[in-house]
Amino acid sequence: MPLVNAAELVKAAHKGHYCIGAFNTNNLEWTRAILAGAQELNVPVIIQTSMGAAKYMGGYEFCQTMIEATVKAMGITVPVVIHLDHGNYEAAKEAIAAGYNSVMFDGHDLDFEDNLEKTKEIVKLAHAKGISVEAEVGSIGGEEDGVIGEGELADVEEAKTLAATGIDFLAAGIGNIHGQYPDNWKGLHFDRLQELNDAVKMPLVLHGGSGIPQEQVQKAITMGISKLNINTECQLAFAKATREYIEAGKDQQGKGFDPRKMLKPGTDAITDTFKEITGWIGNKPVKMVPEAL
């Protein structure tokens, strides 16, 4: 299966009231782990790179090439989307030029009119190359690549205006945050989610998916959330498994220090996390996607 954009996959999820997981990759191990899980479950997958992760790995062209080459090397047959997560205007243009299949232009920190105009430009550039576009309205709480959001609720009228630019799916703040959730977090605002879903009638994206109670995510999926972003849960799973390997002294047994051996428990933990989350968000096997369309 060739690399594809996310538009039809996410639209099918919206129509079928299920969700597709969008998992951030941070290196080769992350990429292999996510792809292995998708292939095993026979489900489409969205692999994302943030601006920071892309810079760490060597740039957007490198990331696109690495993911595409890994898909080929592993014999992956399920649809794979390479998506830019939380890209600013320049990053979105760079990712489009580098061959990403999908980009998010995050202009939430701009004046709304500026966000609107830049979103229109990105849509025009991306759609000319068959690339899907995600935009954001209303700040997502927490920190993402140094940008701190207060977790405000998305304005419904602004969401309608942004949706009219031709974007394929919309990220909207409904009380969600990036990173780990504090003990005093009040939960998702389902009343605002319902208003947004009724107003824009297009697939919505839930950022900061790691740490939201499963029952809240599942309820949100029934109310229009069709793409769920996951990063922190995989990072925590990787760290836990790697720590256990080291603390058990396995790196000192034979050639246990070999990075291929030392990183394997963490890599396997990411695959397990992928499969667990994919199971309860209802992502349909590939054979079901045409029926959902």
Secondary structure as GFF3:
##gff-version 3
##sequence-region A 1 293
A	DSSP	alpha_helix	7	16	.	.	.	ID=ss1
A	DSSP	beta_strand	20	24	.	.	.	ID=ss2
A	DSSP	alpha_helix	28	41	.	.	.	ID=ss3
A	DSSP	beta_strand	45	50	.	.	.	ID=ss4
A	DSSP	alpha_helix	51	57	.	.	.	ID=ss5
A	DSSP	alpha_helix	60	73	.	.	.	ID=ss6
A	DSSP	beta_strand	80	87	.	.	.	ID=ss7
A	DSSP	alpha_helix	89	98	.	.	.	ID=ss8
A	DSSP	beta_strand	102	105	.	.	.	ID=ss9
A	DSSP	alpha_helix	112	127	.	.	.	ID=ss10
A	DSSP	beta_strand	132	137	.	.	.	ID=ss11
A	DSSP	beta_strand	142	144	.	.	.	ID=ss12
A	DSSP	beta_strand	147	149	.	.	.	ID=ss13
A	DSSP	alpha_helix	156	163	.	.	.	ID=ss14
A	DSSP	beta_strand	169	172	.	.	.	ID=ss15
A	DSSP	alpha_helix	190	200	.	.	.	ID=ss16
A	DSSP	beta_strand	204	206	.	.	.	ID=ss17
A	DSSP	alpha_helix	214	222	.	.	.	ID=ss18
A	DSSP	beta_strand	225	230	.	.	.	ID=ss19
A	DSSP	alpha_helix	232	247	.	.	.	ID=ss20
A	DSSP	three_ten_helix	250	252	.	.	.	ID=ss21
A	DSSP	alpha_helix	259	262	.	.	.	ID=ss22
A	DSSP	alpha_helix	264	281	.	.	.	ID=ss23
A	DSSP	three_ten_helix	286	288	.	.	.	ID=ss24
A	DSSP	alpha_helix	289	292	.	.	.	ID=ss25
###
